[in-house]
Amino acid sequence: MFQRVTQRLLPHLAAAAALLAAPICAQATPGSIDPADASAPVARYTSDQGERIVTRGDVALEMAFHLRRKDDGRAACTQLVKSELVRRAAQASGVWPSQESVQQRWNELKAQLRAAGRDIEKEPALRNTGEKALLDYLAIDLAHEQLVRKELSLGKSEQVSPAMLELWVKEARERAKVVDDPDQLPLGTAARIGEDGVPLLALGMLLLRSSEQSELDKFVRQVVALDGIEQAARENGVEATPEDLRAELELRRTMADKDPRYGGLSFEQLLRAQGLTPDLLAQSRVFRAQTLQKKLIAKLHPRQQLLARLASDREAELQRFGPRRNLAIVFVRALEEPNALVPKDFAKAEEQLRAAKQRLDTETFANVARIESDDAGTKMRGGDCGWIARKGRDLPEPVLEAAWALPQGGVSDVVRAKDGCYLVKTLGIEPTLDDDAIIGRMRESLVEEFTINLMKRADIRRADGKRLDGDDPTEAGK
């Protein structure tokens, strides 16, 4: 996020966007947060208890937790620390810039932006804050330059280079004994400067201010989903105990160890790639909510109830939750009446796929799919669609029917569907499942339905009244 902003704005303004965690002034304390800013609403939604509000602080905490160990979070934390070091040094040295010099710098930046054809009102980093906060940053920016100029005894005509500024920060960090490694800090702390902690909320407010609207919306939806799950769990007397969390961690470790997609990487290695550890994952509100939700669904839909449902129409339930198949496709889009976007009719699509199938005598299905397929989601994976149920929603019914008639490794003839024509290959077939495994999948489906219904009822709207849509709450924080 910070990097995306810096690519779009001029250097000074980009840095300003990254530093807008909270109003900064010469008397501020490390990571100080404006309570009015943190409590300001960003969205409203409907719950069983009536209308509820999602505040900037709510979203900021989720952002900070999930992004702290990623590039954007690390860059933002570095900027927070730099801001505080400069503020302290400027206050001690008496080089805090005047309001007139800060305003002059802002006018210069605005002129540069206009000359570059920029509309600063449309930039997310500025749309999410105000001119006062920007001027607060620019004061830090100017103070930093003045500190370097004073320490190096530079003349008025001599330039302060980026290398000089970086060296000053490096030495200031060493003197202040800065700690910003999250593994060495208590939960809820973004950094430590000497004996003073910078709260995680301050980091989150910074990330929020520089976020795109789509990312902000995604975290708003996550907050709403988490609130809804936690409320439902309380109403039904469901809690996630430490034993439950440990059991869920072990389950995920077992699943990761068995999943061939991970190429033998351990559970810890997979988490480390996401900037996580097992302990940090267990502390995540998302992880706890997911564990709560599984317990909630188990209580609302006990085993005997699901066994009765399975017995009432076993064939239909097996088509949804029974053995799946790992399928791959080559897809050619077609219309009865072709146009500029879809230039092929069904006859040409069928002809292309018949020729493609003949090539399978000398080429792999994956290679043919990479060359011939129009399906962007699977093309670069060699057509691999993953594991799909007989009544899955990922492929048209004629394709699934053809796939379930194939042996493992078999390739279908050309299959015609509404959107075009397909070749389908069965890469793998799951063995027969026992009832407990089927019930487990039924509960996974019920968890998904619970979340979908919760979000539909919420009817989330931004602070400006516009309805929120487009983001899947289960994707947030990954």
C-alpha positions in Angstrom: 0.0 0.0 0.0 2.7 2.5 1.0 4.7 1.5 -2.0 1.7 1.9 -4.3 1.1 5.4 -3.0 4.8 6.4 -3.5 4.6 5.3 -7.1 1.7 7.6 -7.7 2.6 10.8 -5.8 5.6 13.0 -5.9 8.2 11.9 -3.3 7.4 14.5 -0.6 3.7 13.9 -0.9 4.0 10.2 -1.0 6.0 10.2 2.3 3.3 12.5 3.7 0.6 9.9 2.9 2.6 7.2 4.7 3.1 9.3 7.8 -0.5 10.3 8.4 -1.1 8.0 11.3 -2.3 10.8 13.6 -1.8 14.5 14.0 1.8 15.2 14.8 2.9 18.2 16.7 5.9 19.2 18.8 4.2 18.2 22.0 2.8 14.8 20.8 3.6 11.5 22.6 4.8 8.4 20.7 2.1 7.1 18.5 -0.5 9.6 19.9 -4.0 9.0 18.4 -6.8 11.5 18.1 -9.7 9.8 19.9 -12.2 11.7 17.7 -10.5 10.4 14.5 -10.3 6.8 15.8 -14.0 6.8 16.8 -15.3 8.4 13.6 -17.6 6.0 11.6 -16.6 4.6 8.3 -19.6 2.4 7.8 -23.0 1.4 9.3 -24.7 -2.0 9.2 -27.7 -3.9 10.5 -27.5 -6.5 13.2 -30.1 -8.3 15.3 -29.5 -5.6 17.9 -30.2 -2.8 15.4 -27.9 -0.4 13.6 -24.3 -0.7 14.5 -21.2 1.4 13.5 -17.8 0.4 12.3 -15.3 3.0 13.3 -11.9 4.0 11.8 -10.3 2.5 14.9 -12.1 -0.9 14.4 -10.8 -1.1 10.8 -7.3 0.2 11.8 -6.7 -2.5 14.4 -7.6 -5.2 11.9 -5.4 -3.7 9.2 -2.5 -3.3 11.7 -2.7 -6.9 12.9 -2.9 -8.4 9.4 -0.4 -6.1 7.6 2.2 -5.5 10.3 4.5 -8.2 9.1 4.0 -7.5 5.4 5.8 -5.0 3.3 3.3 -2.2 3.7 3.1 -2.7 7.5 6.9 -2.7 7.9 7.3 0.4 5.7 4.6 2.2 7.7 6.1 1.2 11.0 9.5 2.6 9.9 7.8 5.9 9.1 6.1 6.0 12.4 9.4 5.6 14.2 11.2 8.1 12.0 8.5 10.7 12.7 8.9 10.3 16.5 12.7 10.4 16.4 12.6 13.6 14.3 10.0 15.2 16.6 12.0 14.5 19.7 15.3 15.8 18.3 13.7 18.9 16.8 12.0 19.7 20.1 15.3 19.3 22.0 17.3 21.3 19.4 14.8 24.1 19.0 14.5 23.7 15.2 10.8 23.1 14.9 9.7 24.9 11.7 7.4 27.9 11.7 3.8 27.6 10.4 4.9 30.0 7.5 7.6 27.7 6.3 5.4 24.6 6.5 2.7 26.4 4.5 5.3 27.5 1.9 6.4 23.8 1.5 2.7 22.8 1.0 2.2 25.5 -1.6 5.3 24.3 -3.5 4.0 20.7 -3.4 0.6 21.7 -4.7 2.2 23.6 -7.5 4.3 20.6 -8.5 1.2 18.4 -8.4 -0.7 20.8 -10.6 2.2 21.0 -13.1 2.2 17.2 -13.2 -1.5 17.1 -13.9 -2.5 15.5 -10.6 -5.8 15.9 -8.8 -4.8 15.5 -5.2 -8.4 15.4 -4.0 -8.7 12.0 -5.8 -5.6 10.4 -4.2 -6.6 7.9 -1.4 -3.8 9.1 0.9 -5.3 12.6 0.9 -8.9 11.6 0.6 -8.6 9.6 3.8 -7.2 12.6 5.8 -7.2 16.4 5.7 -4.9 19.3 5.1 -4.1 19.8 8.8 -2.7 16.3 9.1 -0.7 16.8 5.9 0.8 20.1 7.3 1.7 18.2 10.5 3.7 15.8 8.4 5.4 18.5 6.4 6.5 20.0 9.7 8.3 16.7 10.5 9.7 16.7 7.0 11.1 20.2 7.3 12.4 19.5 10.9 14.3 16.5 9.6 16.0 18.6 7.0 16.9 21.3 9.5 18.3 18.8 12.0 20.6 17.4 9.3 21.6 20.8 8.1 22.4 21.9 11.7 24.4 18.8 12.6 26.5 18.9 9.4 26.8 22.8 9.5 25.5 23.1 6.0 25.1 26.4 4.4 21.8 27.7 3.1 22.8 27.0 -0.5 23.9 23.4 0.2 21.4 20.6 -0.5 20.3 18.0 2.1 20.6 14.7 0.2 18.4 11.6 0.7 21.5 9.8 1.9 22.1 12.4 4.6 18.5 12.0 5.8 18.8 8.2 5.8 22.0 8.3 7.8 20.6 10.6 10.4 17.6 8.2 10.9 19.9 5.2 11.2 22.0 6.8 13.8 19.0 8.2 15.7 17.5 4.7 15.8 20.7 3.3 17.3 20.8 6.0 19.9 17.2 5.5 20.9 17.4 1.7 21.0 14.5 1.3 18.6 12.8 -2.1 18.6 10.3 -2.8 15.7 10.6 -6.5 15.4 7.1 -7.8 16.3 8.6 -11.0 17.7 10.3 -8.9 20.4 7.3 -6.8 21.3 4.2 -7.4 23.3 0.9 -7.9 21.6 -0.7 -4.5 20.8 2.6 -2.7 20.3 3.9 -1.7 16.9 7.4 -0.5 18.0 9.4 0.6 21.1 11.5 3.8 21.2 13.6 3.6 24.3 11.0 2.9 27.1 8.1 4.2 25.1 5.8 1.9 23.2 4.0 2.9 19.9 0.5 1.3 20.0 -0.6 -1.0 17.2 -3.6 1.3 16.7 -1.3 4.1 15.6 0.1 1.9 12.9 -3.3 0.9 11.8 -4.5 4.5 11.5 -1.5 5.2 9.3 -2.3 2.2 7.1 -6.0 3.2 6.9 -5.1 6.7 5.7 -3.1 5.4 2.8 -5.4 2.6 1.8 -7.4 2.3 -1.4 -11.1 2.3 -1.0 -11.4 -1.3 -2.1 -9.0 -2.4 0.6 -10.8 -0.2 3.2 -14.1 -1.8 2.2 -12.6 -5.3 2.5 -11.5 -4.7 6.1 -14.9 -3.1 6.9 -16.6 -6.3 5.7 -14.2 -8.3 7.8 -15.0 -6.3 11.0 -18.8 -6.8 10.3 -18.4 -10.5 9.7 -16.3 -11.0 12.9 -18.8 -8.9 15.0 -21.7 -11.0 13.7 -20.0 -14.3 14.4 -19.0 -13.3 17.9 -22.5 -12.0 18.6 -24.1 -15.2 17.4 -21.7 -17.3 19.5 -22.5 -15.3 22.6 -26.2 -15.7 22.1 -25.8 -19.4 21.8 -23.4 -19.8 24.7 -20.4 -20.9 22.5 -16.8 -20.0 23.4 -13.5 -20.7 21.8 -11.3 -22.2 24.6 -7.5 -22.4 24.5 -8.0 -26.1 23.9 -10.3 -25.4 20.9 -7.7 -23.1 19.4 -4.9 -25.6 19.9 -7.0 -28.3 18.3 -7.8 -26.1 15.3 -4.1 -25.3 14.9 -3.3 -29.0 14.9 -6.0 -29.7 12.4 -4.6 -27.0 10.0 -1.1 -28.4 10.5 -2.3 -31.9 9.5 -4.2 -30.6 6.5 -1.2 -28.6 5.3 1.1 -31.6 5.7 -1.2 -33.7 3.6 -1.8 -31.1 0.8 0.4 -31.8 -2.2 0.1 -28.2 -3.4 2.5 -27.1 -0.7 5.4 -29.2 -2.0 6.4 -30.6 1.4 6.6 -27.2 3.1 5.8 -27.4 6.8 2.9 -25.6 8.4 5.4 -23.2 10.1 7.1 -22.4 6.8 3.7 -21.7 5.2 2.8 -19.3 8.0 6.2 -17.7 7.9 5.7 -16.8 4.2 2.6 -14.9 5.4 4.5 -13.1 8.2 2.8 -15.3 10.8 3.7 -17.9 13.5 1.4 -20.5 15.1 1.2 -18.3 18.2 0.4 -15.2 16.2 -2.2 -17.0 14.2 -3.9 -18.2 17.4 -4.0 -14.6 18.6 -5.7 -13.4 15.4 -9.3 -12.4 15.8 -10.1 -13.9 12.4 -8.7 -17.3 13.5 -10.7 -17.2 16.8 -13.9 -16.3 14.9 -13.4 -19.1 12.5 -13.0 -21.5 15.4 -16.0 -20.0 17.1 -18.0 -20.4 13.9 -17.2 -24.1 13.5 -18.3 -24.7 17.1 -21.5 -22.6 16.6 -22.5 -24.6 13.5 -21.8 -27.9 15.3 -24.2 -26.8 18.1 -26.9 -25.5 15.7 -26.6 -28.6 13.5 -25.7 -31.6 15.6 -24.5 -34.8 14.1 -27.8 -36.7 14.4 -29.6 -33.9 12.5 -27.1 -34.1 9.7 -27.2 -37.9 9.6 -31.0 -37.7 9.2 -30.6 -35.2 6.4 -28.1 -37.5 4.7 -30.4 -40.5 5.1 -33.4 -38.6 3.7 -31.8 -38.1 0.2 -28.4 -39.7 0.2 -27.9 -39.5 -3.5 -28.5 -35.7 -3.6 -26.3 -35.1 -0.6 -23.5 -37.2 -2.0 -23.5 -35.2 -5.2 -22.9 -32.1 -3.1 -20.6 -33.5 -0.4 -19.4 -36.9 -1.5 -16.2 -37.9 -3.3 -14.8 -35.0 -5.5 -12.8 -35.1 -8.7 -9.7 -33.1 -9.6 -10.6 -31.7 -13.0 -8.8 -29.8 -15.7 -10.3 -28.0 -18.7 -9.5 -26.5 -22.0 -12.2 -23.9 -22.7 -12.9 -22.0 -25.9 -15.5 -19.2 -25.6 -18.2 -19.1 -28.2 -21.6 -17.5 -29.1 -24.3 -18.4 -31.6 -23.7 -15.0 -33.1 -20.0 -14.0 -32.6 -19.0 -10.4 -32.0 -15.8 -8.4 -31.5 -15.3 -9.7 -27.9 -16.2 -13.3 -28.7 -15.2 -13.9 -32.3 -15.9 -17.7 -32.5 -19.2 -19.5 -33.0 -19.8 -23.0 -31.6 -18.7 -24.8 -34.8 -15.3 -23.0 -34.8 -14.9 -23.6 -31.1 -15.6 -27.3 -31.5 -13.2 -27.5 -34.5 -10.5 -25.9 -32.4 -10.9 -28.3 -29.5 -11.1 -31.4 -31.7 -7.7 -30.3 -33.2 -6.4 -29.7 -29.7 -7.4 -33.1 -28.5 -5.5 -34.7 -31.3 -2.4 -33.0 -30.1 -2.7 -34.9 -26.8 -0.9 -37.8 -28.5 2.3 -35.9 -28.3 1.6 -33.0 -25.8 0.4 -32.9 -22.2 -3.1 -31.7 -21.4 -1.5 -28.9 -19.3 0.5 -27.6 -22.2 -2.5 -27.6 -24.5 -4.6 -25.8 -21.9 -1.9 -23.1 -21.5 -1.9 -22.4 -25.2 -5.5 -22.9 -26.2 -7.8 -22.2 -23.2 -9.8 -19.0 -22.9 -10.3 -19.5 -19.1 -8.1 -17.0 -17.5 -8.5 -18.5 -14.0 -7.1 -21.9 -14.9 -5.1 -21.3 -18.1 -1.7 -20.7 -16.4 -2.3 -23.7 -14.1 -2.5 -26.0 -17.1 -6.3 -26.0 -16.9 -6.4 -27.3 -13.3 -9.7 -26.4 -11.7 -9.0 -28.1 -8.4 -11.2 -30.6 -6.6 -14.9 -30.2 -7.5 -18.1 -31.9 -6.3 -20.5 -33.5 -8.7 -23.0 -30.6 -8.2 -20.2 -28.0 -7.9 -20.8 -24.5 -9.0 -17.5 -24.0 -10.7 -18.3 -25.7 -14.0 -21.4 -26.1 -16.2 -23.5 -29.2 -15.7 -22.7 -30.7 -19.1 -19.0 -30.6 -18.3 -19.5 -32.1 -14.9 -21.7 -34.9 -16.4 -18.9 -35.7 -18.9 -16.2 -35.6 -16.2 -18.1 -38.1 -14.0 -18.3 -40.5 -16.8 -14.5 -40.6 -17.2 -12.0 -42.9 -15.6 -9.0 -41.3 -13.8 -6.7 -39.7 -16.5 -9.5 -39.8 -19.1 -10.2 -36.9 -21.4 -13.7 -36.1 -22.7 -14.8 -35.4 -26.3 -15.8 -31.8 -27.0 -18.5 -30.7 -24.6 -20.8 -27.8 -25.5 -22.2 -25.5 -22.8 -23.9 -22.1 -22.8 -20.7 -20.1 -22.7 -18.6 -22.1 -25.1 -17.0 -25.5 -25.6 -14.8 -27.6 -23.3 -12.4 -30.5 -23.1 -12.3 -31.9 -19.6 -9.8 -34.3 -18.0 -10.1 -36.2 -14.7 -6.8 -35.7 -12.9 -7.9 -37.5 -9.7 -10.8 -39.2 -8.0 -11.4 -39.2 -4.3 -12.1 -42.6 -2.6 -15.4 -43.3 -1.0 -16.1 -41.2 2.1 -17.5 -42.4 5.4 -20.5 -40.6 7.0 -18.3 -38.6 9.3 -16.3 -37.1 6.4 -19.5 -36.3 4.6 -20.9 -34.6 7.7 -17.7 -32.6 8.0 -18.3 -31.2 4.5 -21.9 -30.5 5.2 -20.8 -28.4 8.1 -18.2 -26.6 6.0 -21.1 -25.6 3.6 -23.2 -24.5 6.5 -20.4 -22.3 7.8 -20.2 -20.6 4.3 -24.0 -20.2 4.2 -24.0 -18.7 7.7 -21.4 -16.0 6.6 -23.2 -15.2 3.3 -26.6 -14.8 5.1 -25.0 -12.7 7.8 -23.5 -10.3 5.3 -26.7 -10.1 3.3 -28.6 -9.1 6.5 -25.9 -6.6 7.4 -26.6 -4.4 4.4 -23.4 -2.5 5.0 -23.2 1.1 4.0 -20.3 3.5 4.0 -20.5 6.7 6.0 -21.7 8.6 2.9 -24.7 6.2 2.7 -23.4 4.2 -0.4 -23.9 0.5 -0.1 -20.7 -1.6 0.2 -20.3 -4.4 -2.2 -17.8 -6.4 -4.1 -15.4 -7.8 -1.5 -15.5 -11.2 0.0 -15.0 -11.0 3.8 -13.2 -14.3 3.8 -10.4 -12.9 1.7 -9.5 -10.1 4.1 -6.1 -10.4 6.1 -4.8 -13.4 4.0 
